[in-house]
């Protein structure tokens, strides 16, 4: 597989793990020192333990009844040691009051090739600011 194909497969596998609420799959291919900037608090998570906590404590409880998490048009740029990707993601979940919410967010992922494998060093999830 080319580097581009490897990264595409990694992102597809990660998104499938999100839809399945599979925390091991979500964490796979993330470097221990990774950083994530996210939409809901905390807006910054450093390291795998903090990253895991955001999924288990915030996202999965909200996401459990919808399973909507679709990667839109994906752009991937690679070099021999680093790569980045960006796309829009369509996501949906259930609020505490039982109402269903769907929205799109922007996703940028930065990778580094470590010991021959692409690893996620940075994820940035964002939504446009509103008035």
N, C-alpha and C positions, 0 to 999 in steps of 0.2 A: 504494500500500500504506500502511496505517496504521503508526504507530511500532511497535505491538505485533506486527503481521505482519512488519515488517522485522526485528525482533529475533528472532522465532521462526525466520524463514528463515536468519538468521545463525547461530543455534545449531544448527539442523538441518544446515546446510552444514559447520559446524565438526565436528560429530559424525561426519558422513559422511567428512570428511577424516581424522579419527582412525582410523576403521575401515579406511580405505584406506592408512594410514601415509603420507599426503600432507602433508609438512611445510609446503609453501607454503600449502595450504588451512588447516592448523591455525593458522598465523601470520596469515592474512588477517584483517583487521578488528581487529587488536590494536594499540593505541597504542604508540609506541616506549618510553614511560616506564611501561608496564604492570607490575603486580606480581602474582605468583602465590604463594599459600600452598598447599603440596602435601602429600600423604601420605608418599611416600618422600623421603628426603633428596635434594637439599637442601630443607628445608621452606619456604624463601623464595627466590624468584627475582625479580630486578629487571631489567627491560628485555628487549627481544626476543631478544638473543643468549643470555642466561641461560635464558629461556623455551624457546628452540629446543633448547638443550643438554639440558634435562630430558627432552624428547620423544625426541631422537636417542640419548642415552646410556643412558636408564633405561627409558622406557616402550615404545618401539617394539621393542627387542630382546626384552623380556618378552612383548609383545603379539603377536608375529609369527605364532604358530600358532593363535590363537583368534579374533581379530577380533570379540570380544564387547564392545560399547560402546553401550548402549541408554539413551536419555534417558527417564526415567519422567515422571509427571505434572509438567508444567512450569508454574510460576507466573511471570508477567511483570508488573511494575509500571513505568509510564512517566510522565514529565512531559515538558515541552518540551525539556529539555536533558540530563537524566540518567534512567537506568533501572536496574532490577536484576531479576534472575531467580534462582529457586532450584528445584531438583529433586533427585531421586535418580537415580543412574546405576548400571546393572548392567554390570559389567565382568568380563572374564576374560582370563587369560594363562597362560603356561607358565613354571614355575619352573626354575631351573638344573638341578635333579635330574630334569626331565622331567615332573613332576606338573603337573596342571592346577588352577588356582585361579580361583574366581569369587567376587565379593563385590559389595556395594552400597556406594556412597559418596555423600556429600552434595556438591552443587555449587552455589555461589553465584557469579554473574557480575554485575559492575557495569559499566555503559556510560555513555559521554558522547557527545553528538552534537557532532561536530567537522566543520566545513565541510560540514554537511548529511548526514553519514554517521555511523551509530552505530559507535563504537569501544569495544573492551574495554579498560578501565583496570585491572580487578582480577578475578582468578579465585581462588576459595577452594575447594579440594578437601579433604574431611575424612571420617574414619571415626570412629564412636563409640569412646571409650576402653574398654579391657577391663581386667579385674583381672589 
